[in-house]
Structure formats: C-alpha cells, structure tokens
Amino acid sequence: MSPSEPVSPDVALGELGALLLDSGVSVTDVRGTLERVRDAAAPRQDLAFAVLPEHVLVSRPGVPGATTVASGDGSDLTFRQSAHASRLARRLEAGQVELDLVPSHVAHIRGIPRRRPVLQRTLGGALLASGLAVLFRCPWWAVLLALVVGALVSAIVIATDRVRAAAAVVPFLAALVSTLTVGVVADRLDLGAVPLFAVCAPVALLVPGALITNALLELTAADIVTGASRLMYGLIMLGFMAAGIFTGAAVTGLRVDPRSAALVGETSLVTGHGGWEAVPPLWLSPFGVVVLAIGIGLSFGSGFRLTVGTIVVMLCTYGALMVLSPFLGSTVATGVTAGLLFLAARVLERVTLAVPATVSFQPAFLLLVPGTVGLVALASFDAQALAAAPMVFLSLCIGTKVGALVADALRITRPIPAVTGSIRVIR
C-alpha cells in the first residue's frame, strides 16, 4: 500500500488489535479497546470485532466477509514495545492519532530494537531464578544453583525460540534439566530433602501463570472458546513441567521437602543450618524481590525506566501480601492485593503515559501473585496445595475484576497529555 493511499478503518483497527494481542492483552480487553477506539476515531463506521488468540476479525453487520488480521510471527513483544502499544491505543482513544497513521505506528513499534537480547535474556533468567529462591528462602546453595540453572534454562529457551514445534517440549525439557541438576548436586553433597523452589525457581520463567489467569478472566467475560483453549494450553504446559520434575526426581532419587510448598506471606521463619545450608534471613526477602524484578526486566526487555517501575510495583505487592496474609490468609490476600494493584496501575496509567497498566501490573501479576502456584501444587502432589491452587487463581481473577470495576466507577479518565512528533523509545 502506497503512503498516499488511505488506510481502511477495518485494516487499521485490525492491526491495532493484533499488536495488542502480541502485547499479552486478553481478548476481552482487546475487543473493549477496539470498540473505544472505533467510537473515538471512527464514530460513523459501523464495525464489529471478533478477537481470537491469534487473529482479529473486523466486520460490518449486514455486509458479507470480514477483514482478518493475524498477530505477529508467534513471538511476544517486549515490555517496552507493549508500553508503546498501550500508549498508541490510549492516544487513539483520545483522538490524538488518526487511524490512517496506525499502520506506520504499528510498524515502528514492532521494529523497536532490543539491545543484546541473548545476553539480557540469559542474565535475566539467572537473576529471576536466584531472586525467587531468595524470596522463598531457599538455602544459599540453592540460591547459587538457581542462578546457574536459571541461565541454563534461558539458554535452552533461546535456542528453541524459533522452532515452533519445540514449544510443547521446552517446558518438559527445562523442568527435567533443572531437576536433574538439583538432584545430582543434592546427592553428591548429601543434602537430603530439598526445598521445592530450588527446583521450581529456575523454570519460573516458563510457568504460564498469567496465561491461566487471563484464561479465567476471559471465561468470566463470556469469551468461552478463547478462555477454554488458553486454559487447556496452560494446564498442558503445567503438566509437562510437572512431568519433567517427576522424571528428573525419579532418575536422581531427589526428595522434595513437602513443607516447602508455600506462597508469598507463608515463608517459614526457620533459619536452618549453618554455612551454605543456611536460609537467607527474612530481611533479605525485599532484596530478593528487587533481584527478581531486575530479572523480569531483562528477560522481557523492559528497559531502564520500566524496570525501575517494576521494582517499585513488586516491592509494593510484596509488602501488601506480607501485611495482609497473616490477617486474611494467602488466598484472600492475593485477591485483595490484585484488586489494589490493578486500581493503582490504572491510576498511574492515567497520570502519565510512561507506565501503562499492562506493563506495571503484569510483572507482579505474572510471578509474585500467581507465580508458580500451579506448578508447585502439581510437583508437590499435596492434596492441600492442589486444592489451594485453583482458589488462588480465582481469588486473583475476582480481585482484578473488582479493581477494574472500581477504576471504571471512579471514572479515572484524566486527560492524556498531548504528545507531538514520533513515538519515543522508552529506555
């Protein structure tokens, strides 16, 4: 299409929806965003939207046929690109960008480069795993081992990234490698039963916590087909990861301490043995959160400013869970924290364009809140953990829904500041 040729609203909105899908936005939210953009930028266009996990269909009632736009090549956008996608949608809602310019903006966002992606993802996986091990108070040997295995798992993911058929095998392979490594070390050092997060922390990057929670949110919004398919895919991934852990444990004779399956706010105060078998003191847990946030930023390509925002959000989330869990229990505290966090993310989004809600909410939503709950439940094969996992996810969904309703009821719609020129890259 030549630059002078006008762009059809159907194509422009379809490309915007595909960009949001690649940003990790649920199909329910994508459809809602497209409807708001249509009302603001093309009020005279009678357009209807059907959003699937990898396609956006734009149709006109009574007119045969529909414009179908597929999402990207299967690779998700970085957090920095997701921030720009959210910013573009909000500027369209505010009438600051014309629909004709959407394809050029979308191409610009998809083309934002990522510096040293292999190094960032490898280092990010290592920091993410070690930060999670510190947060859940694994022994120091497990923290150091998680640092190494986390980098190894990231290398496996990078090596198989472009092989579509390997997507189903990678969760099993990563969990198997992690368990084998921990099992061999535990056997050589005669460490006895090891904490569950010594095995789960290195593969937390692959846990589909956000996918399953998004699926439940879509199911509650009557997007049955998409929600059910996402839920089944997430459960299959969890099953493959649990199978990898079981296989590795059977080969090495690894024994997992059943008491180590805990959520944030339930970590034990026992200090353990001395030396490398000692447990990090509780006051180091916030430091673990910071390392975890930096690991997420590197793994998902946040850039410096968004990583700082991630650190602040995750520290607030951790503080809320630690304060609320003793009074409300971990399950209810998860829902309350999710609601408060989502409301705060919406407020922050309306105050400034620099931190969209999808980017500020997702890191804590992805790991600190649901985190490895499902994987821990399957790997521990503990009846109480298995029963608690669905309740944690449901509590998270309810809290998020309530937070969204409160944000809409309060009409948090501060005018978006005008932005001139091209979209700047958030560093």
Stockholm file with secondary structure:
# STOCKHOLM 1.0

chainA/1-427         MSPSEPVSPDVALGELGALLLDSGVSVTDVRGTLERVRDAAAPRQDLAFAVLPEHVLVSRPGVPGATTVASGDGSDLTFRQSAHASRLARRLEAGQVELDLVPSHVAHIRGIPRRRPVLQRTLGGALLASGLAVLFRCPWWAVLLALVVGALVSAIVIATDRVRAAAAVVPFLAALVSTLTVGVVADRLDLGAVPLFAVCAPVALLVPGALITNALLELTAADIVTGASRLMYGLIMLGFMAAGIFTGAAVTGLRVDPRSAALVGETSLVTGHGGWEAVPPLWLSPFGVVVLAIGIGLSFGSGFRLTVGTIVVMLCTYGALMVLSPFLGSTVATGVTAGLLFLAARVLERVTLAVPATVSFQPAFLLLVPGTVGLVALASFDAQALAAAPMVFLSLCIGTKVGALVADALRITRPIPAVTGSIRVIR
#=GR chainA/1-427 SS CCTTSCCCHHHHHHHHHHHHHHTTCCHHHHHHHHHHHHHHHCTTCCCEEEECSSEEEEECTTSSCEEEEECCSSCCCCHHHHHHHHHHHHHHHTTCSCGGGHHHHHHHHHTCCCSSHHHHHHHHHHHHHHHHHHHTTCCHHHHHHHHHHHHHHHHHHHHTTTCGGGGGTHHHHHHHHHHHHHHHHHHHTTCCSBCHHHHHGGGGGGCCHHHHHHHHHHHHTTCHHHHHHHHHHHHHHHHHHHHHHHHHHHHHTCCBCGGGCCCTTCCCCCCBSSGGGBCCCGGGHHHHHHHHHHHHHHHTTCCHHHHHHHHHHHHHHHHHHHHHHHHHCHHHHHHHHHHHHHHHHHHHHHHCSSSCHHHHHHHIIIIISSTTHHHHHHHHTCHHHHHHHHHHHHHHHHHHHHHHHHHHHTTCCCCCCCCCSSCCCCC
#=GC SS_cons         CCTTSCCCHHHHHHHHHHHHHHTTCCHHHHHHHHHHHHHHHCTTCCCEEEECSSEEEEECTTSSCEEEEECCSSCCCCHHHHHHHHHHHHHHHTTCSCGGGHHHHHHHHHTCCCSSHHHHHHHHHHHHHHHHHHHTTCCHHHHHHHHHHHHHHHHHHHHTTTCGGGGGTHHHHHHHHHHHHHHHHHHHTTCCSBCHHHHHGGGGGGCCHHHHHHHHHHHHTTCHHHHHHHHHHHHHHHHHHHHHHHHHHHHHTCCBCGGGCCCTTCCCCCCBSSGGGBCCCGGGHHHHHHHHHHHHHHHTTCCHHHHHHHHHHHHHHHHHHHHHHHHHCHHHHHHHHHHHHHHHHHHHHHHCSSSCHHHHHHHIIIIISSTTHHHHHHHHTCHHHHHHHHHHHHHHHHHHHHHHHHHHHTTCCCCCCCCCSSCCCCC
//
